[in-house]
Amino acid sequence: MKPLSAMRQAESSTKPRGTGRVRWWIVWTLFFSTVTNYISRQTFSVLAPLISSQYHLTHTDLAKILGAFQISYAVTWLLGGIFLDAIGTRLGLALAVVFWSVINMLTGFASSVFGFASFRFLLGIGEGFNWPGASKTVAEWFPSQERSLAVAIFDSGSSVGGAVAAIAIPLIALAFGWRSAFVFSGLLGFVWLLVWLRVYHPLDRHPRVTPGEVTYIRSGQEVPSVSAERGPKRWLQLARDRNVWGIVLGRALTDPIWWFYVFWLPQYLSDARGFSLKRIALFAWMPFIAADIGNFTGGLISGYCIRRGVSVVKARTWVCAISCLPILAGIPAAGVHSVYAAMGLICFALWGYASWSTMGLTLPSDLFPQDVVATVTGLSGLAAGLVGAVFTMVVGILVDRYSYAPAFLVAGSMPLFATAFLFLLIRPPIKSIAA
């Protein structure tokens, strides 16, 4: 192993000075795709108390509508990842954003459980492309020491989008009607599309990237860009890889936490805390800001450790282990009397979750060649989405029959098992699996 001073000297000698920052323009464009993605996704959840009252929906009805999104979203993570690996992210994400934006606008015309569930199912198909595409782009455009920060940037768009939706959507609904809110959130995708087509091109064909930046990016990529195996052998090899299963099990046991808070928090504030739609707008954005801070906390800490000589895998997994502790704060949130204490505990829990999630989304680009990153990310998203859909249905049944307390208990404890799987299964990449 190189001495630490030598590593720092090598890093400073390869880092471009004044040679361009195209990769950061690209990742911030991905941040805004995630923002628009979450504003569209959260429009229904934020308006759920109003829609439920108008159409007399039970919590089980809401679970069916929310679960329809999660099932299609989960499947698209996998199929979308394979699709993006085949055609590239420029065209793939452009088509996906157009699709989900149109479907979101059409959701405003629904008037039944079946109608809402059908449009949410279609919305999940479009939105499932965003994270595999963003992860693939980060693998292509960033060296290892910058990836966790790049993932934190684009992934933090989910928190910002959720916060914006929590504030803006109720105000639009109160001013113009709840159906208009779906049209507003859908139009945002077309604005993003114009920026994306100008900013993003593949690394080897980008008209504005400099040779110095390309050299810096490629010199810092520890995993080769192309797998040694092609065709069916490549997929069989992935199925046997313990790192794949570590990532899959880790995300399957953490993402449902996010779905729980994202989908059920507005309804929880209405049911258990007696909030009106206007008061939901005043409070529901706070956990998303906490999650936004958590994204950057995990990304910056792991990047700092790597620059100081800690191995990539060790830096990522230990950040996950530490992030489990604040997630446990969500367990007592349902039982405290003060709404301020409850919101504080939920914010603390989502801060920890987002730190963990940033590591989970970074690991595929740390461990696998670029031509399978979207596929591995998609497979983990499939597992996470399916488990999340089951959990969403269970929450609806629990709330109708008992209370929110058991759901908070499960959501707080699942990351402990997820992190255990990371430590048991994740290992540094084996050079023989790549060209």
C-alpha positions, 0 to 999 in steps of 0.5 A, spaced: 500 500 500 502 506 498 504 511 504 498 516 505 503 522 503 504 519 496 497 517 495 495 525 496 501 527 492 498 522 486 491 525 487 493 532 487 497 531 481 491 527 477 486 532 479 485 537 473 486 544 474 482 549 470 480 543 465 472 543 466 467 541 471 462 538 466 461 532 471 458 536 476 453 540 471 451 533 469 450 530 476 446 537 478 442 536 472 440 529 475 439 532 482 433 536 478 430 530 475 430 526 482 426 533 484 421 533 479 420 525 480 419 526 487 414 532 486 410 528 481 410 522 486 408 525 492 403 529 489 398 523 490 401 522 497 400 529 500 393 530 497 391 523 500 387 526 506 383 530 501 382 525 496 380 520 501 375 524 504 372 526 498 371 519 495 371 515 502 377 511 501 380 507 507 387 506 509 387 499 505 384 502 499 390 507 500 395 501 501 392 498 494 393 505 490 400 506 493 402 499 492 400 499 485 406 504 484 411 500 488 410 494 484 411 497 477 416 501 480 420 495 483 420 491 476 422 497 472 428 498 476 430 491 474 428 492 467 429 499 466 436 498 468 437 492 463 434 497 458 439 503 460 445 499 459 443 497 452 441 504 449 444 509 454 442 514 459 441 520 454 435 517 450 433 512 456 432 518 461 429 522 456 423 517 454 422 516 461 421 523 464 416 524 458 412 518 460 412 519 467 410 527 466 404 525 462 401 520 466 402 524 472 398 529 469 392 524 467 392 522 474 388 528 476 382 525 472 381 519 476 375 518 480 376 511 483 380 506 487 381 503 480 383 509 476 388 512 481 391 505 482 392 504 474 395 511 473 400 510 479 402 503 476 403 507 470 407 512 474 411 507 477 413 504 470 416 511 468 419 513 475 423 507 475 428 509 470 431 515 474 435 511 479 438 506 475 440 511 470 443 516 475 447 511 478 450 509 471 451 516 469 455 517 476 459 510 474 461 513 468 463 520 469 466 520 476 472 517 480 471 513 486 473 518 491 468 523 488 462 518 487 459 518 494 458 525 494 455 525 486 450 520 489 449 524 495 447 530 490 442 526 485 439 522 491 438 528 495 433 531 490 428 526 493 428 529 499 428 536 496 422 534 491 419 531 497 419 537 501 417 542 495 411 537 494 409 538 501 409 545 501 407 547 494 402 541 492 397 543 498 397 550 496 396 549 489 390 544 491 387 550 495 388 555 490 386 551 484 383 545 486 387 538 487 386 536 480 390 542 478 396 540 482 397 534 478 398 538 472 403 542 475 407 537 477 407 533 471 409 539 467 416 540 471 418 534 467 418 537 460 422 543 463 427 538 465 428 535 459 430 541 455 436 542 460 438 534 460 438 534 452 443 540 452 447 538 458 448 530 458 452 526 453 457 520 454 464 521 456 467 519 450 463 523 446 461 530 450 462 536 446 465 540 452 469 535 456 476 537 456 482 531 455 484 533 462 477 532 466 477 525 462 484 523 464 482 525 471 475 521 471 478 515 468 485 514 472 480 514 479 476 509 476 478 502 480 473 498 476 473 497 469 468 499 464 467 493 461 465 486 464 469 480 461 463 476 460 458 477 455 451 475 453 448 470 458 454 468 462 454 475 464 448 475 468 449 468 470 456 471 473 452 476 477 447 471 480 452 468 483 456 474 486 455 475 493 456 482 492 450 483 488 446 479 494 449 484 499 447 490 495 440 487 494 438 484 501 441 491 504 436 495 500 430 491 500 431 492 508 432 499 508 428 502 502 421 500 505 423 505 511 423 511 506 416 508 503 413 508 509 415 515 511 414 518 504 407 515 503 404 515 510 407 521 513 401 526 511 396 521 512 399 519 519 399 527 521 392 527 519 389 521 522 393 521 529 395 528 529 389 531 527 392 536 521 389 540 516 391 540 509 394 547 510 398 544 517 401 538 513 404 543 508 407 547 514 410 540 517 411 535 512 417 538 509 421 537 515 423 530 515 425 531 507 430 536 509 433 532 514 434 526 509 437 531 505 442 533 510 443 525 511 445 524 504 451 529 504 453 527 511 454 519 508 457 522 502 462 527 505 464 522 510 465 516 506 469 520 501 473 523 506 475 516 509 477 514 502 481 520 501 485 518 507 487 511 505 481 507 508 478 502 503 472 504 499 468 498 501 470 499 508 468 506 508 461 505 505 459 499 510 462 503 516 458 509 514 452 504 514 453 501 521 453 508 524 447 510 520 443 505 523 443 508 530 439 515 528 434 510 524 432 507 531 429 514 533 423 512 529 420 507 533 418 511 539 415 517 534 408 514 534 408 514 542 410 521 544 405 526 546 408 532 543 407 533 535 414 537 535 417 531 539 414 526 534 417 530 528 424 531 531 424 523 532 422 522 525 427 527 522 433 524 526 431 517 523 430 520 516 437 523 517 440 516 518 436 513 513 438 517 507 446 517 509 445 509 509 441 510 502 447 514 499 452 508 501 447 503 498 446 507 491 454 508 491 456 500 492 454 498 485 459 503 481 464 501 487 464 494 485 461 492 478 463 494 471 460 500 468 456 496 463 452 492 469 451 498 474 444 500 472 443 492 472 445 491 479 442 497 481 435 495 478 436 488 481 436 491 488 431 496 486 426 490 484 427 487 491 427 493 495 420 495 491 417 489 492 418 488 499 416 496 500 410 494 496 408 488 501 410 493 507 405 498 504 400 493 504 401 491 511 401 498 514 394 499 511 391 493 514 395 495 521 392 502 521 385 500 519 385 494 525 390 497 530 395 503 530 401 506 526 405 504 532 407 497 529 409 500 523 414 505 526 417 499 530 418 495 524 421 501 520 426 502 525 429 495 526 429 493 519 436 497 518 440 493 523 439 486 519 440 490 512 447 492 515 449 485 518 448 483 510 452 488 508 458 486 513 457 478 511 456 479 504 460 485 501 467 484 499 472 488 494 471 487 487 475 481 484 479 483 478 478 476 474 470 478 473 472 484 469 476 485 463 
